Amino acid sequence: MDYLLDTCVITDFIKEKGGTVEKIVNSNRMQLSISSITISEISYGLKKIEGSKRYKEIIRASTELMNQIKIINIDEGVAREAGHIRYELTSKGLIIGQHDILIGATARYYNLIMVTSNIREFERIDRILIENWR
């Protein structure tokens, strides 16, 4: 089975949090992917710390990892799946962030295991498998 890594997983890897680092290091990189939305979130976080001591190290580490895994763009299929998920959630009175809807839609559309420590958000989305590598 292939995996979709949430933004928090990339952050954990960069911060060298034990379980996440071990799982990524021991995984077949061909089975790991991220959403293009994750790139947006990482870019935002980097912009917030631009000029700090860790900025260049974080860019190096995140770029190195992202160059080794697949990046999945938001295409028409994922966009339609996101619309379905948004409808499902709002009809149940549940709300999650738009970025998480798009990332979750990517996992569901491509039948990927969603790897995240943000269980509370993603468990609201039906028909996706979730793992927490922390």
N, C-alpha and C positions, 0 to 999 in steps of 0.2 A: 504494500500500500504506500501511496505517496502522501506527503505532508505539505501543508500550507502553514508557514510560520507567521504568527502575528507580530506586530511591531514590538510588543513587550518581550518577545523571545529574542529578537535581534538586540534589543537593549540589554537583556540579561547576558547574552553572549559577549557583548562589548564590555560589560561590567564584570565579566568572568565569574558569573554566578554558577557554582558547582554543577548541579544536575544538567542544566541547559548546555553548558560547555561540553560536558561529557557526551551527551546525546548527539550534539551536532558533530563533534569530532569523530564519533564512532558511526555516523550515518553515511550512507551512500549519497553523495551530493546530488546525484541524478534523481533522487527521490525527494529532494527538498526544493520548495519554491516559496516565493513571496508575491504578494499582490503589488501592483504599481502604486496602490494607495499607501502601502507601507513605505515606499520610497518617498512619497509626499510627506508622511509623518516624520520620517527620519530627517529629511531635509529641513523641515520646520524646526525640529529640535536642535539640529546643528546650527541653524541661523541664530537661535536664541543664545548659543554659547560661543558664537564666533569671537575670536580673539582671546579666549580663555586658554589656560595651560593645557587642557586635555583635548582641545578642538582638533588639532592635527592628528593626534593618536586615534581619536574616535573616527575621523574621516578615513584614516588608513584601515582600521579594523573593519569598519562597516563596508567599505568599498571592496576590500579583499574577500569578505564573505559573500557579498552580493554578486561578485564576479564569478563565483563558483556554483551558484544555484540559479534555478530558473525564475525568471520574472514573468508573471502573468498579468497582462494588460486587461483592463476592463473593456470587454467587447460586448456586442449586442446580446449574446446569450447571458452573460453575467449581469448586464443591465436589466434584462427582463426578469431574471431570478431575483435581483435586488428589489424590483418592484413588487414581486410576489411576496417576498419576505416582509417588506414594509407593510403591505396590506395585511398579512397574517398577524403581524405583531400589533398593529393599531386596532385591528378588529377584536383583539383580546385585551386591549388597554395597556399593552406593553410598549415601552419605548426604549430604543437603544440608539447610540450615535450613528449618524449616516455613514461614517467611515467603517464602522463595525458591520453595518448592514452590507456594504459593498465587499468587505473582506469575507464575511460569512457567506455571501452569495457566491463568491469565487470558490470557496471550499465546497459548497453544496453543488454548484453547477458542474464542477470538474471532479466531484466525488473524492475529495481530498480530506485527510484527517486534519482538523484544525488544531494547531498547537498554540496554546495560549495559557497565560496565568489569569487571564480576565474571564474566568469561568462564568461569573454572574451574567455578563452580557451575552456571551455566545450560547449558553445553554437555553436561552429563550428561543433560539432559532431551531425549528424542527428539522429533522433529517440531516444533521451533521454530526460526525463523530468528533469528540474533543479529547485531547491529551494535554496534561500539564507537565512540562519537563522540569519544573523547578524542584 
